[in-house]
Amino acid sequence: MVPFFGHLGLSEITSGKIQEYRIHRYEDAAAKRGKPPAHNTMHQEMVALRQTLKTAIRHGWLDRLPDLSEPYRSSPKISHRAWFSPEEYKQLYEATRKRAHEPKQKRFKW
């Protein structure tokens, strides 16, 4: 964070600069490692920045906290949901029904 924000005064750290930092981090990491920084890494950096800015407010060096929220917030949890077409779903429930009525082994009936 220091290479990006180091030359700025506390009052120069705005919501726009924070967004520029996020973009810089994504581009820099993608150029170096071929993938963006992990969600948790970015979250920890934003927490550190927020704590620093809150300390500045408590000491009277800043009068307000800039908006640190992401402009387009995406969910950190990625879930892939399987979808069946109507034909696939019908095939599934018919096969399940048949298996329930005619199990391969007697002990599977339950």
C-alpha positions in Angstrom: 0.0 0.0 0.0 2.9 2.4 0.7 4.2 2.5 -2.9 0.8 3.6 -4.1 -0.3 5.9 -1.2 3.1 6.8 0.2 3.4 10.2 -1.6 -0.1 11.3 -0.7 -1.1 13.2 2.4 -4.0 11.8 4.4 -6.5 14.4 3.1 -5.6 13.3 -0.4 -6.8 9.8 0.1 -10.3 9.9 -1.4 -12.8 7.3 -2.5 -11.5 7.8 -6.1 -7.9 7.1 -5.0 -9.0 4.0 -3.2 -10.7 2.7 -6.3 -7.6 3.5 -8.3 -5.6 1.5 -5.8 -7.9 -1.5 -6.2 -7.5 -1.3 -10.0 -3.7 -0.9 -9.6 -3.5 -4.0 -7.4 -5.5 -6.1 -9.8 -3.5 -5.1 -12.8 -0.2 -5.3 -11.0 -0.9 -8.8 -9.6 -2.2 -10.0 -13.0 1.0 -8.8 -14.7 3.3 -10.4 -12.1 1.4 -13.7 -11.3 -1.2 -14.0 -14.0 -4.1 -13.8 -11.6 -5.7 -11.1 -9.4 -5.0 -11.0 -5.7 -7.3 -13.2 -3.6 -10.5 -11.7 -2.2 -9.2 -12.1 1.4 -6.0 -10.3 0.6 -7.9 -7.3 -0.8 -10.2 -7.4 2.2 -7.3 -7.4 4.6 -5.7 -4.4 2.8 -9.0 -2.5 3.0 -9.3 -3.2 6.7 -5.7 -1.9 7.3 -6.5 1.2 5.3 -9.7 1.8 7.1 -8.0 1.4 10.5 -5.3 3.9 9.5 -7.9 6.4 8.3 -10.0 6.0 11.5 -6.9 6.6 13.6 -6.3 9.8 11.6 -9.9 10.9 12.4 -9.5 10.2 16.1 -6.4 12.4 16.1 -8.1 15.2 14.2 -6.0 14.8 11.0 -9.1 14.0 8.9 -12.7 15.2 9.3 -14.4 12.2 7.7 -13.8 8.7 6.4 -13.8 8.2 2.6 -16.2 5.6 1.2 -14.2 2.4 1.0 -16.9 0.2 -0.4 -16.5 -1.5 -3.8 -18.5 0.2 -6.5 -19.6 -3.1 -8.0 -19.7 -5.5 -5.1 -19.6 -9.2 -6.0 -20.1 -12.0 -3.7 -16.9 -13.6 -2.4 -18.6 -17.0 -2.3 -18.7 -18.7 -5.7 -21.3 -21.3 -6.1 -22.1 -23.2 -9.2 -25.7 -24.5 -9.4 -26.5 -27.4 -11.6 -29.6 -26.8 -13.7 -31.6 -29.5 -15.6 -33.5 -28.9 -18.7 -37.2 -30.0 -18.4 -36.3 -33.2 -20.4 -33.4 -34.0 -18.2 -35.4 -33.4 -15.0 -38.2 -35.6 -16.3 -35.6 -38.3 -17.1 -34.1 -38.0 -13.6 -37.4 -38.2 -11.6 -38.7 -41.1 -13.8 -35.5 -43.1 -13.2 -35.6 -42.3 -9.5 -39.2 -43.4 -9.3 -38.4 -46.7 -11.2 -35.4 -47.4 -9.0 -37.5 -46.8 -5.8 -40.2 -49.3 -7.0 -37.7 -51.8 -8.5 -34.5 -51.6 -6.5 -31.5 -53.6 -7.6 -31.3 -55.2 -4.2 -34.0 -55.7 -1.7 -32.2 -53.8 1.1 -32.2 -50.6 -1.1 -36.0 -50.4 -1.1 -36.1 -48.1 1.9 
